[in-house]
Structures are given as C-alpha cells and as structure tokens.
Amino acid sequence: MDIFSATSKHVETATTPTVASETPTRQVEEIQVAEKVTEESQNQSQSETAQVLSQTVKELNEQMYLLDTNISFGFNDEINKMYVTVIENSTGEMIRKIPTEEAMALSAKMKEIVGMIFDKKG
C-alpha cells in the first residue's frame, strides 16, 4: 500500500458530505403555544396566590381581634404582598406600617417598569 492510496481514502472519508437533518417547522408553533400556556398558568397561579393571601389576611385579622391586639394585616393587590399595621388602641392612630406605603408604591412602580422592559407582546 502506497502513501497516495492511503491518503486518498482518508480524504474521501473526511470530505464526504453528510445530509443535514431537517428541523421541523412546527417546532416554532409548539414553542409559542407552550409559552402561551405557561403565561396563562402563571397568571392563574398569581390569581390563586392572591386569593389565598387575602383569605389568610382575613383569618389573621379575626384572630387578632379575638386576642384584642393592636396589630392588623392587609393585602396589597398591586404587588400581591401582605403588610402589617400597628395601631394605637386608645387613639386609633397608626404607629407603623410594614412595609411602608412608600416601599409598596416603589415595588408597584418597579413591577410596572419591569413589565414594560420585558413586554413579550411589543
């Protein structure tokens, strides 16, 4: 066996084109459908979470009333978070709110800004 025949066999194997497998065109449609389903399930999950938190707030406030405490709980729909309010019993004046109104407003604004930045429709 001479050097040329061995090299030509090696070159033939290296340069033989392979047939590329075709990617299915339906894959893009399936991904879009999957994204819609995921988005709908996230929206539904957030709605369910908000309902559970609202119910929890109601139950906590009932328990706080029975204990005659100066603490009440609330739920902010804009940011889907609970907050705590400490109230002076004798005057009814709010002593402290955790998180503060400013923090909740900032959180709502940040949520809005993130929604604009990562808007999938636009």
ABEGO torsion letter per residue (X at the ends): XBAAAAAAAAAAAAABBBBBBBBBAAAAAAAAAAAAAAAAAAAAAAAAAAAAAAAAAAAAAAAAAAAGBABBBBBBAAAGBBBBBBBBAAAGBBABBOBBAAAAAAAAAAAAAAAAAABAAX
